[in-house]
Amino acid sequence: MTYSTRAIRRAGFTLVELLVVIAIIATLVGLSGAAYFRWIDSKQYDVTEQTIRTVTKSLEQHMKAVRDQAMKEPIIPDSVMTLAQGDPRRARVIWVKLRLRQEFPMTYAEARQPWVAPVTAADLPAKQEYVRILSGKAGGVAGESSACLLMALQRRRTGANPLNADDLGPAIGDSDGDGIKELIDSWGVPLVFYRWPTGSPELDGLNPNPTTTPAGRRADPLDPDGLLLTPAWYSANPTTPTPTTPTTERAWFEATCHSISPDGVRAYYVIPALVSAGRDNKLGLVAGTMATSTPADTIDNVFSFRLRLGAAR
C-alpha cells in the first residue's frame, strides 16, 4: 500500500471572503429592515387616514343635523338679535354658529359654558350630558379637542347616527390619562379638532368660487349672503375685545366664534377640520387656527380636508 505525499488540503473561506459575505448579509438585512419600516409607516398612515375619513363623515352628518335644527328654531334670543343689530337674517347666521359651538365644543370649558356675555346661560345652556361626562375634569390636556369631538359624535341626533366606537377600534383611547377617551392616530397621539379653522391658505384655496366674484367673496358656507361682511356691521377696525367686554358686535363674534375675513372684503372659507400630527408628532400649527407656524413640521400631518379631495400625501 502506498500513500500520496501530496498534502491533504481542507476546503474553507479566506478572511476576505468571510468579510465580503458578512457585508452582503448586512446590506440585505439593512435593505429589508428599511423596507419593513417603510411598510409599517405606510400602514400607520393608511389607518390614520381611514380613521379621519370615518370621523369626518360622521362629523358632517352631525353638524348638518344641528345646523338644520338651528335654522328651523322659531325663537332667536334677544341677545343674539341685538348682536345682529336687529337684522333677523344676520341673527340667524350668528345663532347657527352659536348652536354649533354649543354642540361641538373644542375644550371642556366650552362644553360647560357655551355662552359668552351678552348671550346668557338661559339663551345657550350647556348640554347636561357633556357636563356629566366631564365632571371633575380640569382640561388643558393634549387630547381635549379630540375628546370633545368624540363625546359630541356619540350623541343621538335627528338625522345623524351616533358614531360607533367599534368602527374605530384602537383609534379610541385615553392617551393623555385624564379618564376621558379621545380619538387617536396610529402613532398613539390624539387627533386635533378645529371647529372653524382660519388662516390657512391651503384651506382658503378650497373655496369653490373665484374670489373675484360675489359668491367667491362670500366664502363662509354658513353665511352665503355675506351678512357678516356687511360694512355697517363688520366695521373697519374694531378694538380687540376681551370675551366679556366686546367693543363691537364683530369683535364679540370673532372672539367667540372665529375670524371672519383676512381683509374685510372676502370671507374665510370656514369648514371643520381634523388633523393628525403624523409620525413626528409635530403639529406645526398656530393654536386656535390652521395657520402654519413651522412649515417643516406640517409635512407629515394628515388633514381631513386633503383626504376629502383625494390629495396625495
SEVEXLO-251867 format. One record per residue (C-alpha): x, y, z; residue in one letter; residue number from 1. Coordinates in Angstrom, 3 decimals. Example, Ala and Ser with C-alpha at 12.3 -4.5 7.8 and 13.67 -1.06 7.14 Angstrom:
2
12.300/-4.500/7.800/A/1
13.670/-1.060/7.140/S/2
# end
This chain:
313
0.000/0.000/0.000/M/1
1.299/3.416/-0.952/T/2
0.429/6.846/0.412/Y/3
0.378/10.104/-1.501/S/4
2.858/12.603/-0.377/T/5
0.589/15.445/-1.512/R/6
-0.699/17.377/1.479/A/7
-4.397/16.957/2.064/I/8
-5.979/20.390/1.565/R/9
-9.038/21.380/3.620/R/10
-11.745/23.466/1.929/A/11
-12.564/26.800/3.625/G/12
-13.072/30.574/3.289/F/13
-10.378/33.146/3.446/T/14
-10.797/36.125/5.771/L/15
-11.519/38.394/2.810/V/16
-14.249/36.086/1.569/E/17
-15.835/35.979/5.020/L/18
-15.838/39.763/5.230/L/19
-17.475/40.023/1.794/V/20
-20.208/37.564/2.812/V/21
-20.828/39.420/6.067/I/22
-21.036/42.723/4.207/A/23
-23.572/41.290/1.760/I/24
-25.703/39.868/4.575/I/25
-25.575/43.188/6.447/A/26
-26.648/45.053/3.312/T/27
-29.559/42.691/2.715/L/28
-30.664/42.977/6.350/V/29
-30.429/46.769/6.154/G/30
-32.495/46.914/2.968/L/31
-35.053/44.510/4.352/S/32
-35.276/46.461/7.624/G/33
-35.713/49.777/5.818/A/34
-38.422/48.273/3.606/A/35
-40.174/46.837/6.649/Y/36
-40.197/50.159/8.477/F/37
-41.434/51.939/5.342/R/38
-44.229/49.391/5.152/W/39
-45.101/49.925/8.829/I/40
-45.075/53.703/8.337/D/41
-47.316/53.381/5.277/S/42
-49.766/51.204/7.210/K/43
-49.868/53.766/10.041/Q/44
-50.716/56.489/7.545/Y/45
-53.392/54.323/5.919/D/46
-55.061/53.515/9.234/V/47
-54.914/57.136/10.377/T/48
-56.385/58.337/7.100/E/49
-59.222/55.820/7.385/Q/50
-59.918/56.952/10.952/T/51
-60.082/60.595/9.860/I/52
-62.338/59.752/6.913/R/53
-64.738/57.827/9.149/T/54
-64.854/60.542/11.789/V/55
-65.180/63.353/9.237/T/56
-68.146/61.641/7.585/K/57
-69.858/61.348/10.960/S/58
-68.996/64.958/11.832/L/59
-70.521/66.244/8.600/E/60
-73.749/64.370/9.333/Q/61
-73.959/65.609/12.914/H/62
-73.133/69.219/12.046/M/63
-75.752/69.193/9.307/K/64
-78.310/67.826/11.777/A/65
-77.574/70.637/14.257/V/66
-77.484/73.279/11.522/R/67
-80.821/72.134/10.077/D/68
-82.425/72.204/13.502/Q/69
-80.996/75.645/14.322/A/70
-82.317/77.032/11.047/M/71
-85.838/75.920/11.981/K/72
-85.877/77.051/15.613/E/73
-88.615/79.697/15.786/P/74
-87.195/81.897/18.526/I/75
-83.786/83.569/18.432/I/76
-82.739/85.067/21.788/P/77
-82.984/88.853/22.119/D/78
-79.283/88.996/22.977/S/79
-78.413/87.469/19.600/V/80
-80.816/89.782/17.782/M/81
-79.113/92.761/19.453/T/82
-75.681/91.455/18.396/L/83
-77.028/91.240/14.824/A/84
-78.112/94.908/15.027/Q/85
-81.702/93.823/14.591/G/86
-81.200/92.065/11.253/D/87
-83.095/88.732/11.528/P/88
-81.084/87.063/8.745/R/89
-77.751/88.001/10.324/R/90
-79.143/86.915/13.699/A/91
-79.911/83.501/12.205/R/92
-76.328/83.151/10.944/V/93
-74.946/84.043/14.371/I/94
-77.435/81.743/16.085/W/95
-76.455/78.760/13.910/V/96
-72.796/79.402/14.751/K/97
-73.582/79.559/18.460/L/98
-75.593/76.349/18.342/R/99
-72.682/74.589/16.632/L/100
-70.350/75.941/19.316/R/101
-72.734/74.574/21.952/Q/102
-72.975/71.116/20.366/E/103
-69.339/70.760/19.200/F/104
-67.075/72.306/21.847/P/105
-63.311/72.218/21.457/M/106
-62.494/72.490/25.170/T/107
-64.001/71.210/28.405/Y/108
-64.571/74.830/29.422/A/109
-66.612/75.481/26.261/E/110
-68.669/72.359/26.901/A/111
-69.507/73.550/30.401/R/112
-70.151/77.153/29.344/Q/113
-71.003/77.616/25.662/P/114
-72.477/81.081/26.196/W/115
-70.482/84.315/26.241/V/116
-71.998/87.575/27.530/A/117
-74.215/89.245/26.449/P/118
-75.588/85.816/25.464/V/119
-76.670/84.126/28.689/T/120
-76.931/80.596/30.051/A/121
-80.692/80.822/29.532/A/122
-80.097/81.619/25.846/D/123
-77.485/78.924/25.217/L/124
-77.325/76.405/28.071/P/125
-74.663/73.735/28.448/A/126
-75.561/70.230/27.313/K/127
-76.109/68.386/30.567/Q/128
-74.760/65.135/29.127/E/129
-71.457/66.905/28.462/Y/130
-71.398/68.367/31.959/V/131
-71.957/64.911/33.436/R/132
-69.245/63.236/31.337/I/133
-66.725/65.977/32.124/L/134
-67.450/66.175/35.841/S/135
-64.209/66.719/37.729/G/136
-62.073/67.058/34.584/K/137
-59.873/70.139/34.504/A/138
-58.986/70.214/30.824/G/139
-55.803/71.591/29.347/G/140
-54.692/68.129/28.186/V/141
-53.384/67.129/24.769/A/142
-56.497/65.221/23.760/G/143
-59.043/67.833/24.870/E/144
-60.451/68.825/21.471/S/145
-60.442/65.212/20.281/S/146
-62.228/64.027/23.425/A/147
-64.848/66.742/22.993/C/148
-65.413/65.710/19.388/L/149
-65.798/62.030/20.272/L/150
-68.229/62.976/23.034/M/151
-70.280/65.079/20.603/A/152
-70.395/62.448/17.869/L/153
-71.627/59.742/20.235/Q/154
-74.813/61.720/20.981/R/155
-78.123/60.878/19.370/R/156
-79.405/63.499/16.936/R/157
-82.237/63.532/14.459/T/158
-80.720/62.849/11.052/G/159
-77.374/61.542/12.338/A/160
-76.436/58.205/13.857/N/161
-74.108/58.116/16.892/P/162
-70.513/57.310/15.990/L/163
-69.934/53.609/16.626/N/164
-66.767/53.070/18.656/A/165
-66.490/49.537/17.239/D/166
-65.900/51.040/13.795/D/167
-62.727/52.728/15.048/L/168
-61.205/50.068/17.298/G/169
-57.763/51.164/18.582/P/170
-58.368/54.697/17.286/A/171
-60.230/55.382/20.538/I/172
-58.261/55.519/23.774/G/173
-57.192/57.642/26.730/D/174
-53.716/58.643/25.598/S/175
-53.398/61.620/27.957/D/176
-54.623/59.729/31.033/G/177
-57.340/62.170/32.093/D/178
-60.038/59.500/32.248/G/179
-61.819/60.703/29.090/I/180
-61.374/58.744/25.867/K/181
-60.400/60.559/22.704/E/182
-59.721/59.890/19.053/L/183
-56.086/58.970/18.442/I/184
-53.940/58.323/15.375/D/185
-51.812/55.261/14.611/S/186
-48.864/56.797/16.441/W/187
-50.897/56.895/19.673/G/188
-51.305/60.687/19.616/V/189
-54.681/62.467/19.952/P/190
-56.159/63.965/16.802/L/191
-56.811/67.717/16.890/V/192
-60.279/69.088/16.103/F/193
-60.721/72.572/14.634/Y/194
-64.368/73.637/14.517/R/195
-63.788/76.756/12.376/W/196
-60.135/76.944/11.315/P/197
-58.879/80.161/9.721/T/198
-55.582/81.480/8.426/G/199
-54.680/78.539/6.186/S/200
-54.063/79.490/2.526/P/201
-54.467/75.828/1.605/E/202
-57.889/75.676/3.227/L/203
-58.938/79.001/1.687/D/204
-57.893/77.567/-1.655/G/205
-60.789/75.098/-1.421/L/206
-63.243/77.956/-1.945/N/207
-65.286/76.585/-4.885/P/208
-65.797/80.043/-6.412/N/209
-63.209/82.616/-7.603/P/210
-62.698/85.433/-5.117/T/211
-63.249/87.889/-7.967/T/212
-66.952/87.011/-7.867/T/213
-69.509/87.891/-5.161/P/214
-70.058/84.185/-4.459/A/215
-66.320/83.674/-4.069/G/216
-66.021/86.542/-1.606/R/217
-68.919/85.137/0.419/R/218
-66.897/82.027/1.128/A/219
-68.331/81.071/4.516/D/220
-70.737/78.158/3.813/P/221
-72.901/79.215/6.775/L/222
-73.117/82.823/5.565/D/223
-73.686/82.544/1.795/P/224
-75.156/86.068/1.606/D/225
-72.124/87.650/3.266/G/226
-74.185/89.148/6.094/L/227
-71.205/89.106/8.460/L/228
-69.274/91.218/5.941/L/229
-71.891/93.983/5.639/T/230
-69.780/97.159/6.155/P/231
-72.121/98.753/8.674/A/232
-71.952/95.643/10.856/W/233
-68.447/94.399/10.107/Y/234
-66.807/97.753/10.967/S/235
-63.356/98.652/9.672/A/236
-61.059/98.308/12.682/N/237
-62.712/97.022/15.835/P/238
-60.664/97.125/19.008/T/239
-59.601/93.673/20.159/T/240
-62.009/92.815/22.969/P/241
-61.967/90.559/25.945/T/242
-64.713/87.927/25.658/P/243
-66.855/89.637/28.300/T/244
-66.347/93.241/27.141/T/245
-66.664/93.335/23.351/P/246
-66.293/96.751/21.791/T/247
-68.244/95.961/18.602/T/248
-70.577/93.194/17.512/E/249
-67.972/91.958/15.056/R/250
-65.285/91.897/17.739/A/251
-67.573/89.862/20.001/W/252
-68.280/87.398/17.204/F/253
-64.600/86.911/16.345/E/254
-63.665/86.421/19.994/A/255
-66.490/83.930/20.470/T/256
-66.602/82.070/17.136/C/257
-63.898/82.775/14.547/H/258
-62.230/85.435/12.419/S/259
-64.468/86.493/9.548/I/260
-62.118/87.864/6.906/S/261
-58.425/88.453/6.231/P/262
-59.064/91.817/4.573/D/263
-62.656/92.921/5.153/G/264
-63.504/92.154/1.528/V/265
-63.727/88.375/1.334/R/266
-64.717/85.845/3.959/A/267
-62.577/82.955/5.088/Y/268
-63.623/79.570/3.731/Y/269
-64.572/78.025/7.071/V/270
-65.156/74.281/7.389/I/271
-64.294/71.960/10.295/P/272
-61.020/70.049/10.155/A/273
-59.490/67.054/11.888/L/274
-55.700/66.765/11.966/V/275
-53.062/64.172/12.861/S/276
-49.568/65.445/13.597/A/277
-48.079/62.440/11.808/G/278
-45.045/60.366/12.661/R/279
-43.017/63.200/14.225/D/280
-45.889/64.390/16.471/N/281
-45.188/67.992/15.448/K/282
-48.398/69.735/14.509/L/283
-46.741/72.968/13.412/G/284
-49.959/74.999/13.532/L/285
-50.786/78.208/15.370/V/286
-53.071/77.476/18.316/A/287
-56.730/78.053/17.536/G/288
-56.203/78.329/13.772/T/289
-54.742/76.293/10.973/M/290
-52.114/78.862/10.039/A/291
-48.718/77.201/9.726/T/292
-46.161/78.314/12.297/S/293
-43.408/75.862/11.289/T/294
-43.897/74.604/7.722/P/295
-41.380/71.777/8.088/A/296
-43.437/70.342/10.948/D/297
-46.572/70.003/8.797/T/298
-45.032/67.825/6.087/I/299
-46.367/64.559/7.531/D/300
-49.567/65.998/9.033/N/301
-52.798/64.325/7.898/V/302
-55.658/66.799/7.264/F/303
-59.289/65.808/6.796/S/304
-59.873/68.330/4.025/F/305
-56.953/66.962/1.995/R/306
-58.370/63.446/2.250/L/307
-61.760/64.732/1.163/R/308
-60.221/65.956/-2.074/L/309
-58.164/62.802/-2.526/G/310
-54.936/64.785/-2.430/A/311
-51.620/62.964/-2.315/A/312
-49.549/62.879/0.827/R/313
# end
